[in-house]
Amino acid sequence: MRNRFDRLAKDVAQEGLTTTGKVVTDAEVAGEAQRADVWYEPDPARASGRERLGLLGRLAETACTIEAYSDTPSAEEARACVEKHLAVWRGRAARDRTADAPFLWMLSTGRPAAVLDGLCTRRMAGWPAGVYEGPGLLRTALVVLGELPRERSTLLIRLMGGGRVLREAIEDFRRLPQDAPERAIGLGPLLRFRAAVAEVGPATPEEEEIVMTTQELVEQFIEQGRTQGMVRATITLYEARFGPMPSTLRSAVEAMRDLPTLERWHLLAGTGTREEVHDAVTAAAGRSS
């Protein structure tokens, strides 16, 4: 593991891809004293799940290795990545000669000019700015995270970077709707990263800045937990008094994100009549629609 930011990248990849195929982080390379950051094999039956992952989902259309750098890899580091990739390729072919050839995706926060030149890369047709392909014989590509457009489709990939790229990605992440799939994928890795840094103290100014910028996410997470707990408590109390909650009423309660409103409904479910609960929830749902 190169540093904690690279661990964050692996966690984001694993959270995002695990529902669509087989994901192994720090995967052993057969016959080599090396490990690949992320090895992924797609499940054809779950191809539709990759669509919600944006650019990360496009990278994962075929079996691939993902090597993420929160800084800018040197030519030597890139050469080591290609060597690991070729070893994985040989091992895969030895096990199954009919298996598709795997792909190597190198993710670099900065622009590694020596690597781009050394691999004779060119802009990858049909892909966003910042995505470069190497010689077809190597099945290798490089994504310069700092050159990707700052849009929602690239968010998960940008969370796998460092420096300015990661700071901007966290800003975009904080503005996502509460029910955004990217939030469900990225929140756990970000909170684990923050906890790991906070446990021993920031080792760099960059880590200290990330701890500060993710404080709001911690508060949102705590508030969300309280909200979900109040939703469950309100439904349980209602059903203990009145029997099964009608589906329309349940949907309105589960959709409510305002904690004070849920607390009022909970009190009403314990002290009011069935009609009073129904009228209060229906009126609030009507105002929000």
HELIX and SHEET records of a PDB file:
HELIX    1   1 ARG A    4  LEU A   17  1                                  14    
HELIX    2   2 PRO A   44  LEU A   53  5                                  10    
HELIX    3   3 LEU A   55  LEU A   59  1                                   5    
HELIX    4   4 ALA A   75  ARG A   95  1                                  21    
HELIX    5   5 ALA A  113  GLY A  118  1                                   6    
HELIX    6   6 LEU A  145  GLU A  147  5                                   3    
HELIX    7   7 ARG A  152  THR A  154  5                                   3    
HELIX    8   8 LEU A  155  ARG A  158  1                                   4    
HELIX    9   9 GLY A  163  ARG A  174  1                                  12    
HELIX   10  10 PRO A  181  VAL A  200  1                                  20    
HELIX   11  11 PRO A  205  THR A  213  1                                   9    
HELIX   12  12 GLN A  215  PHE A  242  1                                  28    
HELIX   13  13 SER A  247  ALA A  255  1                                   9    
HELIX   14  14 LEU A  259  THR A  271  1                                  13    
HELIX   15  15 ARG A  274  SER A  288  1                                  15    
SHEET    1   A 7 GLY A  21  GLU A  28  0                                        
SHEET    2   A 7 ARG A  35  PRO A  42 -1                                        
SHEET    3   A 7 CYS A  64  TYR A  69 -1                                        
SHEET    4   A 7 PHE A 103  SER A 108  1                                        
SHEET    5   A 7 THR A 140  VAL A 144  1                                        
SHEET    6   A 7 VAL A 131  GLU A 133 -1                                        
SHEET    7   A 7 ARG A 122  ARG A 123 -1                                        
END                                                                             
